[in-house]
Amino acid sequence: MAILYDGTEKRNHVRLEWKAPVQLSRGDVVVEGEIHNISLGGILVSSSLELRYGDKVTATFYVPKLKAPVVAKCAVRWISADKECGLNFIGLKAIETWAVSHFVRQLFENHK
């Protein structure tokens, strides 16, 4: 596992490598994708969903310590040519915020 942010970029949160399945939905369209990294602020994903900067999507995924999936409202912050995109969390329930922060902290501690 790697820490993908060393403080030199203008990021608010440490990004940690993490591979996991994710379901992305926008309106009636639902596709499967993959998470590549996670931070307290969002996730990096790849999928076949056609997205543009600013689009609002819902990302559904599982983290340890939470039996139900995280259902995160997100905004697209950037898109690469190979269809990876950075999603910023804009809506998490309190329990989801706790579970994601606990998981990210655990990933960080395991990396040390």
C-alpha positions in Angstrom: 0.0 0.0 0.0 1.2 3.5 -0.7 0.5 6.9 0.6 -0.3 8.9 -2.6 0.1 12.3 -1.2 3.2 13.7 0.5 2.1 17.2 1.3 3.6 18.9 -1.8 0.3 19.0 -3.7 -2.6 21.3 -2.7 -4.7 18.6 -1.2 -6.6 18.7 2.1 -6.4 14.9 2.9 -3.9 12.1 2.6 -4.8 9.7 -0.2 -4.2 6.0 0.4 -4.1 3.3 -2.2 -7.1 1.0 -1.8 -8.7 -1.3 -4.4 -12.4 -2.1 -4.0 -15.5 -2.4 -6.0 -17.9 0.5 -6.3 -21.3 1.1 -7.8 -21.7 4.5 -9.4 -25.1 5.9 -10.2 -26.4 9.0 -11.9 -30.1 9.3 -12.5 -31.3 5.9 -14.0 -27.8 4.8 -15.0 -25.9 2.4 -12.7 -22.5 0.9 -13.4 -19.9 -1.1 -11.6 -16.4 0.4 -11.2 -13.3 0.2 -9.1 -12.0 2.4 -6.3 -8.2 3.0 -6.7 -7.6 5.2 -3.6 -9.5 6.8 -0.7 -9.1 9.8 1.5 -11.3 11.6 4.1 -12.5 13.8 1.2 -13.3 11.4 -1.5 -12.2 8.5 -3.8 -10.5 7.9 -7.1 -12.5 5.6 -9.3 -12.6 4.1 -12.8 -15.8 3.0 -14.5 -17.6 3.1 -17.9 -19.9 5.9 -16.7 -19.5 9.0 -18.9 -18.9 11.9 -16.5 -18.0 15.6 -16.7 -16.5 18.0 -14.2 -19.1 19.0 -11.7 -21.5 16.1 -12.3 -23.2 14.7 -9.2 -23.1 10.9 -8.7 -23.7 8.4 -6.0 -20.9 6.0 -5.1 -21.9 2.9 -3.1 -19.1 0.8 -1.5 -18.3 -1.1 1.6 -15.7 -0.3 4.3 -14.8 -2.4 7.4 -16.7 -1.7 10.6 -19.9 -0.9 8.7 -22.3 -3.7 7.7 -24.3 -1.5 5.4 -22.7 0.1 2.4 -21.5 3.7 2.3 -23.8 5.6 0.0 -21.9 8.7 -0.8 -23.2 11.7 -2.7 -20.2 12.9 -4.7 -19.1 15.6 -7.1 -16.7 14.9 -10.0 -13.6 17.1 -9.4 -11.4 15.8 -12.3 -11.3 13.2 -15.1 -8.3 11.6 -16.8 -8.1 10.4 -20.4 -8.3 6.8 -19.2 -11.6 7.4 -17.4 -10.3 7.7 -13.9 -12.0 10.4 -12.0 -11.7 12.1 -8.6 -14.9 12.2 -6.6 -15.3 14.5 -3.7 -17.7 13.4 -0.9 -20.5 16.0 -0.6 -22.9 14.0 1.4 -22.2 11.3 4.0 -24.3 10.2 7.0 -22.7 10.6 10.4 -22.1 6.8 10.7 -20.6 6.7 7.2 -18.2 9.6 8.0 -17.1 7.8 11.1 -16.6 4.5 9.2 -14.6 6.1 6.4 -12.5 8.2 8.8 -11.8 5.1 10.9 -10.9 3.0 7.8 -8.6 5.7 6.4 -6.9 6.1 9.7 -6.4 2.3 9.9 -4.9 2.2 6.4 -2.6 5.0 7.3 -1.4 3.3 10.5 -0.9 0.0 8.6 1.3 1.8 6.1 3.7 3.1 8.7 
